[in-house]
Amino acid sequence: MPHEKLTDYVSGQAIPATPEEKYATQPFSKMLVEDYGYDKSMIITRPQFKIKRSPSDKVGYPIDICVFDKINGIKKIKMIVECKAPNEKISDTRQLEIYMSLSDSEIGIMFNGVDSIYLRKIRNENGDVFERIPAIPKYGEKLDEIGLYKKSNLIPTHNLKSIFREIRGWIVANGNITRDEDIASQIILLMLCKIYDERFTSMKDNCQFRATLSDTDDEIENRINKLFLATQNKYNDVILSTDTIEFDGKTLRGIIGRLQRFSIITTDRDCMADAFEVFINKSVKESEGQFFTPRNVINVIIQAIDIKRDDKIIDSACGSGGFLVEALKKT
């Protein structure tokens, strides 16, 4: 629809509902507030903040999302987010690097709703150097503190589906596994590792499911493989003895960086079920004869059959368990 509008999450303004806004700018703005703790007053989306090319520049570069911080009472740019439509590639970060070089921003993000790139700017006498990092800091967090989370630091997320989309995009663009069937199986194993880590890590110790800026890919891979062995021993009725983590260290860095600060065991179960469907695309469902009934249809059926507490329920082709979960919730 050419005149479709939406309400900007930060400013409240009515703006054109472009693919860039619907799938990138608005979801990422929401994540910054709900998951990373930045107040809306620290974020500018509309009207767009502009970075000047020079002191005399009257036009400037418009920034999709600009996050500010106060340092010694002075308001400075902390993060710049360059958003694209889902069908646009984000591999070329040169424009974002220009924005960062012209500002105080230490962190830059490219996001198109399905993939993301996080950059850190290191300023030295020879100019600016940009390096990719596995995660961005929450409000009040320093870059070198990323990943050093104790169990008590973990928070639930209401945006897990958006995070899973990012993870899938990262895997497809950068990972050593590309088939959706294999990706889904590996993600399930990693989520079991995350759950084990949350349940059995001492409150005073750092979580093992982590990727810090100083970790090498090999260190991340070795740590996760060790965690997986412990998880496999604990859940040997769920994880086969032949199962292994197939993702390499580089791929794990991107996955863990996006998940590590959130608590899976305290995240809403409906949110979890909805998010997992990201990894089960149409081709996987149909190629293997698996069809996932829409949640609203499940709810209607469960209401219609009037399940009682002592009834026995069998779903021999349960897929992600949608019918069983809704039946348990009703009883």
Residue pairs with C-beta under 8 A, 6 or more apart in sequence:
1 17
4 16
4 17
5 14
5 15
5 16
5 17
6 14
6 15
6 16
6 17
6 21
6 22
6 26
7 13
7 14
7 15
8 14
8 15
8 21
8 26
8 29
8 45
8 46
9 26
9 29
9 30
9 33
9 45
10 29
10 33
10 40
10 43
10 44
10 45
10 46
11 45
11 46
11 47
13 46
15 21
15 46
18 85
19 85
19 86
19 87
19 113
20 64
20 83
20 84
20 85
21 83
23 85
23 86
23 112
23 113
23 114
24 64
24 83
24 84
24 85
24 86
24 111
24 112
24 113
25 45
25 64
25 65
25 81
25 83
27 113
27 159
27 162
28 65
28 81
28 83
28 109
28 111
28 162
29 43
29 45
29 65
30 159
30 162
31 159
31 162
31 163
32 38
32 43
32 65
32 67
33 39
33 40
33 43
34 157
34 158
34 159
35 138
35 155
35 157
35 158
35 159
35 163
35 262
36 136
36 137
36 138
36 139
37 138
37 139
37 140
38 67
38 139
39 139
42 67
42 68
42 69
42 78
42 139
43 65
43 66
43 67
43 68
44 63
44 65
44 66
44 68
45 64
45 65
45 66
48 62
48 63
48 64
48 66
49 62
49 63
49 66
50 59
50 60
50 61
50 62
50 63
51 60
51 61
51 63
51 77
51 80
51 99
51 102
51 103
52 60
52 102
53 60
53 61
53 102
61 98
61 99
61 102
63 80
63 81
63 82
63 99
64 81
64 82
64 83
65 79
65 80
65 81
65 83
65 109
66 77
66 79
66 80
66 81
67 77
67 78
67 79
67 80
67 81
68 75
68 76
68 77
68 78
69 75
69 76
69 77
69 78
70 76
76 104
77 103
77 104
77 105
78 104
78 105
78 106
78 107
79 105
79 106
79 107
79 108
79 109
79 136
80 96
80 99
80 100
80 103
80 105
80 107
80 108
80 109
81 108
81 109
81 111
82 90
82 95
82 96
82 99
82 108
82 109
82 110
82 111
83 111
83 112
84 90
84 110
84 111
84 112
85 112
85 113
86 112
86 113
86 114
88 112
89 112
90 110
90 111
90 112
90 115
90 116
90 117
91 117
91 173
93 108
93 110
93 117
93 119
93 130
96 108
96 109
96 110
96 119
97 108
97 119
97 121
97 128
97 130
99 105
99 108
100 106
100 108
100 119
100 121
100 128
100 130
101 121
101 128
105 121
106 120
106 121
106 143
107 118
107 119
107 120
107 121
107 133
107 136
107 137
107 143
108 118
108 119
108 121
108 130
109 116
109 117
109 118
109 119
109 136
110 116
110 117
110 119
111 117
111 166
112 169
113 165
114 165
114 166
114 168
114 169
115 166
115 169
115 170
115 172
115 173
116 166
116 169
116 170
116 258
117 132
118 132
118 133
118 134
118 135
118 136
118 257
119 130
119 131
119 132
119 133
120 130
120 131
120 132
120 133
120 143
120 213
121 128
121 129
121 130
122 128
122 129
122 130
122 131
123 129
133 143
133 146
133 213
133 257
134 146
134 147
134 211
134 213
134 253
134 254
134 256
134 257
134 258
135 146
135 147
135 211
135 257
135 258
135 260
135 261
136 146
137 143
137 145
137 146
138 261
143 213
144 212
144 213
144 214
146 212
146 213
146 257
147 210
147 211
147 212
147 213
147 215
147 256
147 257
147 260
148 206
148 210
148 212
149 206
149 207
149 210
149 260
149 261
150 203
150 204
150 205
150 206
150 207
151 198
151 201
151 202
151 203
151 207
152 203
153 261
154 198
154 207
154 261
154 262
154 263
154 266
155 261
155 262
155 263
155 266
156 262
156 263
156 266
156 267
156 268
157 163
157 262
157 267
157 271
158 267
158 268
158 271
160 262
160 267
160 271
160 272
160 274
160 275
161 271
161 274
161 275
161 277
161 278
163 258
163 259
163 262
163 275
164 187
164 275
164 276
164 278
164 279
165 278
166 258
167 187
167 254
167 255
167 258
167 259
168 183
168 278
168 279
170 251
170 254
170 255
170 258
171 177
171 178
171 183
171 247
171 251
171 254
171 255
172 178
172 183
174 250
174 251
174 254
175 183
175 247
175 248
175 250
175 251
175 254
176 246
176 247
176 248
176 250
176 251
177 183
177 186
177 246
177 247
177 251
180 279
180 280
180 281
180 283
180 284
181 284
181 288
182 246
183 279
184 279
184 280
184 284
186 245
186 246
186 247
187 255
187 276
187 279
189 228
189 239
189 243
189 245
190 224
190 245
190 247
190 255
191 264
192 231
192 235
192 238
192 239
193 209
193 224
193 227
193 228
193 231
193 245
194 209
194 259
194 264
195 264
195 265
196 227
196 230
196 231
196 234
196 235
197 207
197 208
197 209
197 227
198 207
198 209
198 263
198 264
198 265
199 265
200 230
200 234
201 207
201 208
207 260
208 223
208 224
208 226
208 227
209 224
209 227
209 256
209 259
209 260
210 223
210 256
210 260
211 220
211 252
211 253
211 256
211 257
211 260
215 223
215 253
216 249
217 248
217 249
217 250
217 252
217 253
218 249
219 249
220 249
220 252
220 253
220 256
221 248
221 249
221 252
224 245
224 252
224 256
225 245
228 244
228 245
231 239
232 239
232 241
232 243
245 252
247 255
264 272
269 325
273 295
273 320
273 321
273 322
273 325
274 295
276 320
277 292
277 320
280 290
280 292
280 320
284 290
285 291
285 292
290 317
290 319
291 319
292 319
292 320
292 322
293 322
293 323
295 322
295 326
298 322
298 323
298 326
299 326
301 323
302 323
302 326
302 327
302 330
303 330
307 313
307 327
307 330
307 331
308 331
309 331
311 331
313 323
313 324
313 327
315 321
315 323
315 324
318 324
